[in-house]
Amino acid sequence: MRLRASGISEVEAADLALKSQIDFIFLADRPDSKADYGTSGFTNQILFIAGAAFATGTAGAEVLGLNLTVPVDPTLGNRDLIAAIRDQGGIAAVAGASRFGSEDYALANAIEVYNLGAQWREQSDSSRYVSALFLGSDRFFKRFDVRPVRELSAYDRMAANAHLTLLAGMGTARVMSVLGASVGTAAQQMLVFTTHVLARERQIGPVAEALGHGHSYVSFDILGYVPNFGFYAQNGEERAMMGEEVDLAAGVALRAELHDAAERIVMLANGVEVASVENATQIEFAPSVPGAYRVEAYRSGLPWIYSNPVYVR
């Protein structure tokens, strides 16, 4: 979250997060100095984790340093910047990977495949104004639940050969406005989507570690809150969850389980659809070739859930 850019205080953000059933916030403002990454710790029961967004020299693309504890030189080139973040145990996440002129993001350990602010900016003022004028807040924000084809393609290309966390980010102002009229408060924005992290406890280390290992999924809660979701590989008693690796062998099955039914659940291997079911709460698939397998679920024809992959090697 770009806390400083939003104009919201940490206390205000914590209060909004608490009301939106959000447990933690990664900070990602542009730093004013080498160590201006915000403060890690709890505020009003919400865990804040220090971080920053660094310019890359490419319009619409950034490197996010999450869980930073040591100053990073913002003038470093992209590869050195990513290395400096990872060397201190931080998460180097690339935002706008499809806009990079080269694959300078190859060393990153996460890619932001969806950004609410980016989707907002891709629509014209007139389109946003008409939508805000005639649609309620839920229907208005559903217009920004667009499958990010370019970013997912960049992610799938990299995940085919490396472990890489898929995540989503805000990147918006405190109040979204169209032609001078306010149409989306921070409280409303926090209800659009969530990156769920399956950590052993709500502390900085476990949360950052779980996210870095891809033990997470993204859900668009505006289509229905997703308190529980599981995607894993099973082979007898052996189980590998999202973000983990399993050997290709007879008897391996990939299973996704949802709390509520989706209109459609899709299984993808390296970004290519290999199976799907309709009006279901689960999907199962037996892989016959290696790949990074992940799941997408849909409601009302819109993306509802993006899982991180299980890597079949």
N, C-alpha and C positions, 0 to 999 in steps of 0.2 A: 504494500500500500504506500502511496506517495503522501505521507502524512503532512509534511510541511507544505507541499504544493496544494493540498486540498483545503488548507486553512483551518483544519480541525485540530484541536488539541489532543494530546494523548488520552486525557480523561474522557473527552467527548467521544473519541474513537472507541475506547473501551466500553463505554456505555452503549453505543450503537451496536457494537459487536455482541455484547451480552444479550441484547434484545433480539439479535438475529441468529442466536445459537452458534456463534463463531467463538472458538476457543483460543485462537492464536492469530497474530498478525506479523507477517514479515515486512519490515520497513524497506522502502526502495526509492527514496528521494535522490535527486542529483546532489552529490556532496558539494558543500562550499569549501571544504578543506579535505586534506588527506584522511582525516579521522572523524569526519562528520557523518556518522552512520546511525545516529539515534541510540537509544538506551535499551538494552536487553533486560527483561524482568517482567514481573507481574504488575499490572495496574487494574484495579477493580476486577480481579479474577481473570483478566485476559492476559495471555502471555505475549509479550512483544519481543521480537528477535531482530537484532540490529542488521542493517544491510544498506545497500546503495545501488543506484543505477548509473552506469558509466557510458558516456558517449563512445561510439565506435567509428565515427567519421562517415557512416552510411546513414542517410535519412531513414528514419523509421526503424532503426536497429539499435539495440543496446545490449550491454552485458550487465546482468544483475548479479551482484555479490550478496549472497544471503548467509547469515550467521557469521559476520565479519568480526574479528577480534583484534586484528593487526591492520594498521593503515596500508592502503594500496595506492600506488602512484597512478593517478588517472590519466597521465600522458603516455602510459605504456601502449604498445601495439596490442591488437586484439588477442593474439596467442599468448603474449607475455602477461597480459591482464588476467586472462582466464587461468593461467598457470599460477599467478600470484594469489588468486582467490582460493584455488584448490590446495595450494601448498600449506595454507593455514587451516585446512579442514573445512573451509567454507564451500557453499554450493555455487558454482558458476553456471547461471542460467542465461540463455540467449533469448532475447525478445526480438521478433522480426527476423528470424533466421533466413526466411526466403528472400530477404532484401540484401543480404550480404553478397558482394560481388564475387567472393570466393568462399571456400569452406573453412574460413578462419574459426568457425565455431566447432570444429571437429574435436577439440579437446574439452569442450563443455560437458558437464554432467547432467544438464537439464535444458529443456527447451520449453519456452512459454508458447503453447500452440494457440491460445486464445487470450485476447486482451479486450476488455470492454471498451476502453478508451479508443483503441484502434478501430473497432467496429463502429463506434460512434462517429469517428472522423471520416470514415469511408462513405457515409451517407450525406447527401446534400442538406443544406439548411431548409430548403423548401420541403423536402421529403420528411424531415424530422418535424417540421412545424405542422404539417398537415396531420401527421400521425399523432402528435401531442394534442392537437385540437379536437380530434374525433375519437381517439382511443383512450380507454382507461389505462391506469399505470401498468397493470399486468400485461395487457395486450401491447402497450407501447414498448415495454422492455423486451417482450418476446421477439420483437422485430430485430433485436440485436443478437438473438441466439442463432447465429449463422455458422454453419460448418466451415471452419477456416481451412479450406482446401490446400492453399499454398503452404501454410505453416505445418499442417499435418503431413504433407508430402516431404517437406524438409526433415521433419521428425522421423518419419518412417525410413527415409533413406539412410539416416545415421543410425537408427536403432537396429537396423538389419545387421550391423557389424559391431555394435558397442552397446553397453548398458547405458540408458539415457532416460531420465525422468521426464515425464510429460506433466505440465502444470498450466494453470491459468492465472491471469493477473488483472488488476483493476485499471490502473493508468488513467483515472478520470479526476475531474475537479470536484470540489465539495458539492456544488450544485450544477447539474447540466442545464444549459440554457439554449434556447433557440430564438434568434432575433430579439433578444432582450427579455424573453419570458422564461421563467424557471420551469423545468419539466421533469427533473429527476434529482431528488435529494440523495445525500450519502446514505441515509437509512434505507431508501428504496434500492440503491445500487447494491448494498450488501445482501439483499435478498435474491439477487439474480442468479448467482452461482457460488459454489464453494469448492475449494481444493481440500478434500478429506485426507488426513494423514493417519495411517494405522500405526501409532506409536505405543510403546509399552507404558509410557506415562507422559503427563503433560509438563515436561521440563524441556529446556532449550536443547540439551544434548540429544535426548531420545527423539524429539520431534524433527530436528535437523537431520539426524541420522536416518530416520525412516523415510523422510522426503528424498534424501540423497540416494537411497537405495530403491526408490520407485515403489515403496509400500504406500501407495496413495491412488486416489482417483478424483476426477472432476465431475461434479453434478450441477446441473442447472436447476436449482431448487425452485425457480419460478414455475417449473412444470410439475413440481412435487418434490418434497423434501426426501432425501435419500439417507436415512440414518444408518443403514446397513447395506453393504455390497461386498461380494466376494468374488474374486477371480483367481483360480489356482489350477495347477497341474497335479493330477493324482496318478500314482502308480503303486498299487497295493497299499502299504502303510506309509509310503513316502509321499509328501506333499510339498509343492513349491508355490509360494504365493506370488502376487504381482511384484515385479522387480527382480525375481529370482530366476535361476537357471535350472533346467532339467534335461537329462540326456534323452535323446530320441530312442525309444524302445517300444517293443510290442507291449500293449497294455496301458500306455500313457494316455490319459484323457484330460482334456482341458474343459473346465467347468466354470460358468459364471452364474451366480445366484443373486437375484434382486429381491428387495423387500416387498415391492409392489410390481404389478405387471407393466411391461412396456409394450407399446404397439409393435415394435420390431427390435430384435436384438441381433447384432451382426458380429461375427467373428472375422478378424482380418489377420493375415500373415504378411508382414512387411508392407502393410498398407493395402493389400489386395483381399477382397472379400472371399472367404472360403466356405462360409456357412451362415445361415440366418434362420430365425424363427419369428413367428408373429403372435401377438397377444399372449405373451409368456413371461414367466418369472425366472426362467433359467435356459441356458443353452449348453450343449456338450458337443465336443468335437475331438476326434482322434487324429492327431497330426501324423502325416506320413513323410513330411520333409522338414528340415530345420527351418527356423525363422523366429522373428519376434512377433508373437501372437498377442493381440489385444482385442478389446471388446468396445463396441459403441452401442448404446441403446437410445431409442427414439420414442417420443410422445408428440402427438399432434403434428407429426411430420417434422419435428424439430429435434436437434441433438439434446439428449437428456443426461447421458452418462458417457464419459470417456475413461476407460481403464488404462492403467499402465500395463506394459507387456509382461507375459511370461516368456522367457527365452528358451526355446527348444534348440539344443545344439547337437 
